[in-house]
Amino acid sequence: MDSILVFWNQMVTNPLLFIAVVMTLGVILVNGWTDAPNAIATCVVTRCMPPKAAILMAAVFNFLGVFVMTLLNATVAETITKMVDFGPDPDLAIIALSAALFAIVLWATLAWVFGIPTSESHALIAGLTGSAIAVSGSFSGVNPAEWVKVLYGIGISVGLGFGLGWCVCKLVTVLFRKANRPKTEPFFRGAQIVGAASMAFMHGAQDGQKFMGVVLLCVYMSQGQSLPSDIHIPIWLMVVCSVVMAAGTAMGGKKIIKSVGMDMVKLEKYQGFSADIAAALSLLICSVFSLPVSTTHAKTTSIMGVGAVKRVSAINFGVVKEMVLTWVLTFPGCGLVGFLMTKLFMFIFT
């Protein structure tokens, strides 16, 4: 697994593994398409960076986030891989995993069509869970000790995002209350680029680890082996994950950038900076405590917190309602799609 050539040989000699890995790369692409743009949304809409430059920056810092955080703490990837059990049959396990990944791509694509920044993290968790239930015929395929971390992550990331967004923005307004607004523009333009880079870094640290964990899950399951207690993620896999994610952002990111950065709250540069820093801090705290969380939740709630500093009415609750509804529906919706797709795949391929 340390060598990409060894990995490629494993794929071409095992069609089921090949399909599962291609589906995983498809999910990573869709993540870059629908989720990664959250990291650079505020930076683009406040005109601190043009979209192409922001996407390139996001690609670089996504990779750095994956690389650095994996070296320091790879437990987010471990949580994802230990969350479900697809049983002892390696062929059936790979079929079920492929079905779950197909369900995630389908769910995320539908959300993108409507311009709603769904959480691929939650879609991944829901799809895998629905698939594991379909294979086992009960909830025995789900590890509740790991799954409960997801629930903790939802509550903590939403609370931290909104609270830190409000606090950081309030602090900025107090510190710069006597400053000449036009003269602060260059400072906040540069500061917001730093904030967007921080968000991209933490997006890689969170979502990059999750999807690399799924690739490793594919490899070990195809060989009928259980995952080792100490996961080692090779550098070439980090690079592939980052490149595919960046390609997805370049393909379809503008629609999500508009929803997050323009429709929900009208942002000025200092507000965009505050939202980025607050969201990045939220993700960092959750990563340190090994909680798999949604970058979408952290970013959108931090923007809401920033908007609430000026006045609560500055938040477009129509857009917020759409986002919350999508988040709420993701677990049962994508879980059900994962369950049904797994039953269909089992009928076709077994």
C-alpha positions as CSV (number, residue, x, y, z in Angstrom):
1,M,0.0,0.0,0.0
2,D,3.0,2.3,0.5
3,S,3.6,2.2,-3.3
4,I,1.1,3.5,-5.8
5,L,2.2,0.7,-8.2
6,V,1.4,-2.0,-5.7
7,F,-2.0,-0.4,-5.1
8,W,-2.6,-0.2,-8.9
9,N,-1.7,-3.9,-9.3
10,Q,-4.2,-4.8,-6.6
11,M,-6.9,-2.8,-8.3
12,V,-6.4,-4.2,-11.8
13,T,-6.4,-7.8,-10.5
14,N,-9.5,-7.3,-8.4
15,P,-12.5,-5.8,-10.3
16,L,-14.6,-5.3,-7.1
17,L,-11.7,-3.3,-5.5
18,F,-11.3,-1.3,-8.7
19,I,-15.0,-0.4,-8.7
20,A,-15.0,0.5,-5.0
21,V,-11.9,2.8,-5.4
22,V,-13.4,4.5,-8.5
23,M,-16.6,5.1,-6.5
24,T,-14.6,6.5,-3.6
25,L,-12.8,8.9,-6.0
26,G,-16.2,9.9,-7.3
27,V,-17.3,10.8,-3.8
28,I,-14.1,12.8,-3.3
29,L,-14.8,14.6,-6.6
30,V,-18.3,15.4,-5.5
31,N,-17.0,16.6,-2.1
32,G,-14.8,19.1,-3.9
33,W,-17.8,20.0,-6.1
34,T,-20.3,20.6,-3.2
35,D,-18.4,20.9,0.1
36,A,-14.9,22.2,-0.5
37,P,-16.2,25.5,-2.0
38,N,-17.4,26.5,1.5
39,A,-13.8,27.0,2.5
40,I,-13.2,29.7,-0.1
41,A,-16.8,31.1,-0.5
42,T,-16.4,34.2,1.6
43,C,-13.0,35.0,0.1
44,V,-14.4,34.9,-3.4
45,V,-17.6,36.9,-2.9
46,T,-15.8,39.7,-1.1
47,R,-13.5,39.9,-4.1
48,C,-10.3,39.3,-2.1
49,M,-9.4,36.6,-4.6
50,P,-10.6,35.6,-8.1
51,P,-12.2,32.1,-8.2
52,K,-9.4,30.4,-10.1
53,A,-6.7,31.6,-7.7
54,A,-8.9,30.7,-4.7
55,I,-9.4,27.2,-6.1
56,L,-5.7,26.7,-6.6
57,M,-5.0,28.0,-3.1
58,A,-7.7,25.6,-1.7
59,A,-6.0,22.7,-3.5
60,V,-2.6,23.4,-2.0
61,F,-3.9,23.9,1.6
62,N,-6.3,20.9,1.3
63,F,-3.2,18.8,0.7
64,L,-1.3,20.5,3.5
65,G,-4.2,19.9,5.9
66,V,-4.4,16.2,4.9
67,F,-0.6,15.8,5.2
68,V,0.1,17.7,8.5
69,M,-3.0,16.5,10.4
70,T,-2.5,12.9,9.3
71,L,1.0,13.0,10.7
72,L,-0.2,14.5,14.0
73,N,-3.5,12.8,14.5
74,A,-5.1,10.3,12.1
75,T,-8.0,9.3,14.4
76,V,-10.6,11.0,12.3
77,A,-9.8,8.5,9.6
78,E,-9.9,5.7,12.1
79,T,-13.3,6.7,13.4
80,I,-14.8,6.5,9.9
81,T,-13.3,3.1,9.2
82,K,-14.4,1.6,12.6
83,M,-17.9,3.0,12.4
84,V,-19.5,0.1,10.5
85,D,-18.9,-3.6,9.9
86,F,-19.7,-5.2,6.5
87,G,-19.2,-8.7,7.7
88,P,-16.6,-11.4,7.0
89,D,-17.3,-12.0,3.3
90,P,-14.8,-9.7,1.4
91,D,-16.7,-9.7,-1.9
92,L,-20.0,-8.9,-0.3
93,A,-18.3,-6.2,1.8
94,I,-16.9,-4.5,-1.3
95,I,-20.2,-4.7,-3.1
96,A,-22.0,-3.1,-0.1
97,L,-19.3,-0.4,0.2
98,S,-19.6,0.4,-3.5
99,A,-23.4,0.7,-3.1
100,A,-23.0,3.1,-0.2
101,L,-20.6,5.3,-2.2
102,F,-22.9,5.3,-5.2
103,A,-25.7,6.5,-2.8
104,I,-23.5,9.3,-1.5
105,V,-22.7,10.6,-5.0
106,L,-26.4,10.4,-6.0
107,W,-27.5,12.3,-2.8
108,A,-24.8,15.0,-3.1
109,T,-25.5,15.6,-6.8
110,L,-29.1,16.2,-6.2
111,A,-28.3,18.7,-3.5
112,W,-25.8,20.4,-5.9
113,V,-28.6,20.7,-8.5
114,F,-30.5,22.8,-6.1
115,G,-27.5,24.8,-4.9
116,I,-27.7,23.6,-1.4
117,P,-24.3,23.0,0.4
118,T,-25.0,19.5,1.8
119,S,-22.5,17.9,4.1
120,E,-20.6,15.1,2.4
121,S,-19.3,14.1,5.8
122,H,-22.8,13.3,7.0
123,A,-23.7,11.7,3.7
124,L,-20.7,9.5,4.0
125,I,-21.6,8.4,7.5
126,A,-25.3,7.9,6.6
127,G,-24.6,6.0,3.4
128,L,-22.1,3.6,5.1
129,T,-24.5,3.1,8.0
130,G,-27.5,2.3,5.7
131,S,-25.4,-0.1,3.7
132,A,-24.1,-1.9,6.8
133,I,-27.6,-2.4,8.1
134,A,-28.7,-3.8,4.7
135,V,-25.8,-6.4,4.8
136,S,-26.3,-7.5,8.4
137,G,-30.1,-7.3,8.4
138,S,-30.0,-5.4,11.7
139,F,-28.1,-2.7,13.5
140,S,-25.4,-5.1,14.5
141,G,-23.3,-3.8,11.7
142,V,-23.1,-0.4,13.3
143,N,-20.6,0.5,16.0
144,P,-22.5,2.8,18.4
145,A,-19.3,3.8,20.3
146,E,-17.9,5.4,17.2
147,W,-21.2,6.6,15.8
148,V,-21.9,8.7,18.9
149,K,-18.9,10.8,18.1
150,V,-20.8,12.0,15.0
151,L,-23.7,13.3,17.2
152,Y,-21.2,15.0,19.5
153,G,-19.5,16.5,16.5
154,I,-22.8,17.9,15.1
155,G,-23.7,19.7,18.3
156,I,-20.2,21.0,19.1
157,S,-19.4,22.2,15.5
158,V,-22.7,24.1,15.2
159,G,-22.4,25.7,18.6
160,L,-18.7,26.5,18.2
161,G,-19.2,27.8,14.6
162,F,-22.0,30.3,15.6
163,G,-20.4,31.2,19.0
164,L,-16.9,31.8,17.6
165,G,-18.3,33.6,14.6
166,W,-20.1,36.0,16.8
167,C,-17.1,36.4,19.2
168,V,-14.4,36.9,16.6
169,C,-16.5,39.4,14.6
170,K,-17.5,41.3,17.8
171,L,-13.8,41.5,18.8
172,V,-12.8,42.8,15.3
173,T,-15.5,45.5,15.4
174,V,-14.4,46.6,18.9
175,L,-10.7,46.7,17.9
176,F,-11.3,48.6,14.7
177,R,-14.2,50.8,15.8
178,K,-12.2,54.0,15.5
179,A,-10.4,53.0,12.3
180,N,-11.1,54.6,8.9
181,R,-13.1,51.9,7.1
182,P,-11.5,52.4,3.6
183,K,-8.0,52.3,5.1
184,T,-8.7,48.9,6.7
185,E,-9.7,47.3,3.3
186,P,-6.1,46.2,2.3
187,F,-5.5,44.7,5.7
188,F,-8.7,42.7,5.7
189,R,-8.2,41.6,2.1
190,G,-4.9,40.0,3.1
191,A,-6.3,38.7,6.4
192,Q,-9.2,37.1,4.6
193,I,-6.9,35.2,2.3
194,V,-5.1,33.9,5.3
195,G,-8.5,32.9,6.8
196,A,-9.6,31.2,3.6
197,A,-6.3,29.3,3.5
198,S,-6.9,28.2,7.1
199,M,-10.4,26.9,6.2
200,A,-9.0,25.0,3.2
201,F,-6.3,23.5,5.5
202,M,-8.9,22.3,8.0
203,H,-11.2,21.0,5.3
204,G,-8.4,18.8,4.2
205,A,-7.6,17.8,7.8
206,Q,-11.2,16.7,8.3
207,D,-12.7,15.6,5.0
208,G,-9.5,14.4,3.4
209,Q,-8.9,12.0,6.3
210,K,-12.4,10.7,6.1
211,F,-12.2,9.7,2.4
212,M,-8.7,8.3,2.6
213,G,-10.0,6.2,5.4
214,V,-12.6,4.8,3.0
215,V,-9.9,4.0,0.4
216,L,-8.0,2.0,3.1
217,L,-11.2,0.3,4.1
218,C,-11.6,-0.8,0.4
219,V,-8.1,-2.3,0.3
220,Y,-8.3,-4.2,3.6
221,M,-11.9,-5.5,3.0
222,S,-11.0,-6.8,-0.5
223,Q,-8.3,-8.9,1.1
224,G,-10.6,-10.2,3.9
225,Q,-8.5,-8.4,6.5
226,S,-9.5,-6.1,9.3
227,L,-8.0,-2.7,9.6
228,P,-4.8,-2.4,11.8
229,S,-5.1,-0.4,15.0
230,D,-2.5,2.0,13.8
231,I,-3.5,3.3,10.3
232,H,-0.7,4.5,8.0
233,I,-1.7,6.7,5.1
234,P,0.8,7.0,2.3
235,I,1.7,10.4,0.9
236,W,0.7,9.5,-2.7
237,L,-2.8,8.9,-1.4
238,M,-2.9,12.3,0.2
239,V,-1.8,13.9,-3.2
240,V,-4.5,12.0,-5.2
241,C,-7.2,12.9,-2.7
242,S,-6.2,16.6,-2.8
243,V,-6.0,16.7,-6.6
244,V,-9.4,15.0,-7.2
245,M,-11.0,17.3,-4.6
246,A,-9.5,20.4,-6.3
247,A,-10.8,19.2,-9.7
248,G,-14.3,18.9,-8.2
249,T,-14.1,22.5,-6.8
250,A,-13.1,23.8,-10.2
251,M,-15.9,22.0,-11.9
252,G,-18.9,23.0,-9.8
253,G,-17.9,25.2,-6.9
254,K,-19.5,28.5,-8.1
255,K,-23.0,27.5,-7.3
256,I,-22.2,26.6,-3.7
257,I,-20.0,29.7,-3.3
258,K,-23.0,31.8,-4.2
259,S,-25.3,30.1,-1.7
260,V,-22.9,30.3,1.2
261,G,-21.1,33.5,0.5
262,M,-23.8,35.7,-1.0
263,D,-27.3,34.5,-0.3
264,M,-27.2,33.7,3.4
265,V,-25.6,36.9,4.7
266,K,-24.2,39.9,2.8
267,L,-20.6,40.0,3.9
268,E,-18.0,42.7,4.1
269,K,-14.3,41.8,4.2
270,Y,-13.9,42.0,7.9
271,Q,-16.9,39.8,8.3
272,G,-15.6,37.2,5.8
273,F,-12.3,37.2,7.7
274,S,-14.1,36.6,11.0
275,A,-16.2,33.8,9.6
276,D,-13.2,32.0,8.2
277,I,-11.1,32.2,11.3
278,A,-14.1,31.1,13.5
279,A,-14.9,28.1,11.3
280,A,-11.2,27.1,11.1
281,L,-10.9,27.2,14.9
282,S,-14.0,25.1,15.3
283,L,-12.7,22.5,12.9
284,L,-9.3,22.5,14.6
285,I,-10.8,21.9,18.1
286,C,-13.0,19.1,16.8
287,S,-10.0,17.5,15.0
288,V,-7.9,17.6,18.1
289,F,-10.6,15.6,19.9
290,S,-11.0,13.2,17.0
291,L,-14.6,14.2,16.2
292,P,-15.6,13.8,12.5
293,V,-17.5,16.9,11.8
294,S,-18.9,18.8,8.8
295,T,-16.9,21.7,7.4
296,T,-20.3,22.9,5.9
297,H,-21.8,23.1,9.4
298,A,-18.8,24.9,10.8
299,K,-18.6,27.5,8.0
300,T,-22.3,28.2,7.6
301,T,-23.0,28.6,11.3
302,S,-19.9,30.9,11.7
303,I,-21.4,33.1,8.9
304,M,-24.7,33.2,10.8
305,G,-22.8,34.2,14.0
306,V,-21.0,36.9,12.1
307,G,-24.3,38.2,10.7
308,A,-25.9,38.2,14.1
309,V,-23.3,40.7,15.4
310,K,-24.8,43.5,13.3
311,R,-28.4,42.3,13.6
312,V,-30.2,39.0,13.5
313,S,-32.3,40.2,10.6
314,A,-29.2,40.4,8.5
315,I,-29.4,36.6,8.2
316,N,-31.4,35.3,5.3
317,F,-33.4,32.7,7.2
318,G,-35.0,31.4,4.0
319,V,-31.6,30.1,2.9
320,V,-30.8,28.9,6.4
321,K,-34.0,27.0,6.5
322,E,-33.2,25.2,3.2
323,M,-29.7,24.3,4.5
324,V,-31.0,23.0,7.9
325,L,-33.7,21.0,6.2
326,T,-31.0,19.4,4.0
327,W,-28.8,18.6,6.9
328,V,-31.7,17.0,8.9
329,L,-32.8,15.0,5.9
330,T,-29.2,13.7,5.1
331,F,-29.0,11.1,7.7
332,P,-32.4,9.3,7.1
333,G,-32.4,10.2,3.4
334,C,-28.9,9.2,2.4
335,G,-29.1,6.3,4.9
336,L,-32.2,5.0,3.2
337,V,-30.7,5.4,-0.3
338,G,-27.6,3.5,0.9
339,F,-29.8,0.7,2.2
340,L,-31.8,0.4,-1.0
341,M,-28.7,0.6,-3.3
342,T,-27.0,-2.1,-1.2
343,K,-30.0,-4.4,-1.6
344,L,-30.0,-3.7,-5.3
345,F,-26.3,-4.2,-5.7
346,M,-26.5,-7.5,-3.7
347,F,-29.3,-8.7,-6.0
348,I,-27.4,-7.8,-9.1
349,F,-23.8,-8.9,-8.2
350,T,-24.3,-11.9,-5.8
